[in-house]
Amino acid sequence: MAAMGTIRLAQQVREGAATSLRQVALVMLFLLSGCLVPGEKGIPFLNVSSAAFGEGAPIPVMYTCDGANVSPPLSWGAVPAGTAGIALVVSDPDAPRGTFIHWVAYNILPGTREIPAGAPGKTALPAGSVQGTNDFGRPAYGGPCPPPGKAHHYHFTIYALDAPLALSGNRDAKALTQAVAGHILARGELVGIYQRK
């Protein structure tokens, strides 16, 4: 009788382990397929890239305060149907006093798939786009400019939105974050690093 119970228990353990492994495999397959942004339930993922640097790679000096201080080229994949505008935020969560915002732009035309290098020195954003105020106090791109020491991570985040934004007053990242809540159809980001010795 005890032997039968042990056999039954062993079978249940094997079946439970097999079910768990199948579930883990399905979750991993779903995440690796790029369907969702990890940690953001139900928000499709946009693949964001730059011809200037790769994911987790150093940002070239020309795109920082130590160089020409112009924005790097950015591109992203197709946005979902119903996208009415695209927004962009560049942030540094490693800043000494908390997240520092380097660029805010929104109402970028939904058909846009790339922004060439060069903001603010030349018109890099499509007509109709609006630049918000960064933490340097300017409505423009401000390149990485961390204090000497450890490398900082710079998040170039793209949002596909279901409605254009009408921000008034402070057109900064906080206002943008509040305005996009509930309107995000897809999101993606590219992270680059920069370090000053």
N, C-alpha and C positions, 0 to 999 in steps of 0.2 A: 504494500500500500504506500509506504514511504517512498519506494523507488518510483512508483507511478507519479507521485506528486513532484518528485525531483525532475522527472522527464518533462512533465507538463510545464513546470517553472522554467526549465531550460529552453523549451520551445517558445514560451512567451517572451523571454529575454531576447532570443534570436529575432523573433518577429518585430519586437519593439525597436531593436537596433537597426534592422533593415528599413523600417519605416522612417526612423530618424535620419538615416543616411540618405534616403530618397528625398526627404524634405530639404536637407542641407544642400544636396546637389541641385535641386530645383532653384533654391534661393540664389546659390552661387551662379548658376547659369543665367538667371534673370538679371543679376547685378552686372555680370561680365558682358552681357549683351548690350549694355549701355541704355537700357530702357528707362531706368529711373536714376535719379541722383541719390546716391547713398545718404541715408539720414533724412531725406525729405520725402515723406510718404506721398506717393501719387504724382510727383512732378517729373515729367519727362526730361531727359538729359539732352543738352546741346553740347556738341563737341566744339570746344573753343581752342584755337591754336594761333601761333605766331610764326612768321618766317624768321623772326629775329632770335627766338629762344624756344626751347622745349619745356615740357612740364617738369617742374622742379629744378630747372637749369638756371644758371646765372643770367641776369638781364644785362645786355651789353651797355657799357658806360655811356654811349651816346644818348640813351633813353633815360638818363638820370641827371641829377643836379650837378654831377661832376663832368658831364658832357654837354651835348646840345640841348638837353632837357626837352626833347620832343617825344611824342607818344610813339610806341612801337606799332608795327602793323599787326592787325588782329583780323581773324576770320572765324566763321562758325558755320555749322551745318544748317540744313533747311529747317525753318521754323514750322510749328504746327499750323494747320488750316485755322483761320480765324484770328491770326495774329494781326493786331492793329498798330503795333509799334514795338520798338526794341529799346531797352534801357541798358546802360553800362555803368558799373561802379568799379573803381580801382581802389583797393584798401590794403592797409598794412596793419594786421592785428598784433604785430610784435612791437609797435611803438611804445615808448616808455610810459606815456600817460593814457594808454588805451588805443583802440583802433583809430588809425589816422587815414583820412580819405584823400586820395590823390587825384581823382577824376570822377565827375558825375556827368552823364549825358543821357538824354531821353528823347522820346518822340523821333527816334531814328526810323526811317521808312522801313516797313516790314519786309520789303524785297531786298534790303541790304544784306550782303553776306560777308562784307569785309570793310575795314576802315584802314586806309593806307597810313603809313608812318607820317608824322609831321605836325600833329596838333601840339601847341597852338600856333606854331610858326606859319602854317598855311592852312587853307581850308581842307581838313581831312574828313570832317563829318558831312554827310549829305545835307542839301538844302532842307530847311524845316526842322532840323535837329536843334535841340536846346542843350546848352551846357550849364550845369548847376555849379554851385560854389563848392570848391574843395576846402580842405582844412588849412590851406595857405591863405585863404580868404579871397581866392580869385575864381572866376567862372572859366576855368581852363584846365588842361592837364598839367600836373606838377610831378615831375619824376621822382623816383626813389632817392631819398636823401637821409639815410639813417645816421645816428651818431656812430662814431667808431666803435668797433667791438663785434658782437655776434651778427651773423647774417639775418636779415629780415625777409619775410615771405610776403610777396605782393600778389594779391588775388585780383585777377581781371575777370569780373563776373558779368555775364550777359543774361538778360531777361527777355523772353518773348512774352508780350502782354496782350490781353484781349481788348484793350481800350487805350487810346492816347491819354497822356497825363496833362492835367492843367494845374500846375503848381504855381502858387502865388506866395509872396513874402519870401521866406527862406527857401531857396531852391537847393537845398543841400541833401546829403545822403540820408539824413533822418527823415526829412520830408518825403523823399523818394521812397524809402522803405515803407513808410506809412501808406503812401499812395498806391504802391504795387500790391499790397496785401489783398488777397482774393482775386487778383487779376493775372497771376503768373501761369502761363500755358506751358512754358519750358524754361529751363535754367541750366547754365553751364559755366565753368570757370577754368582758367589757366592760371597756374601759380608759378611765378618766377622768384628768384632770390637775388638779393644784392647785399654786399657787405663792404663797409669802408674800414680800412685798417687804422 
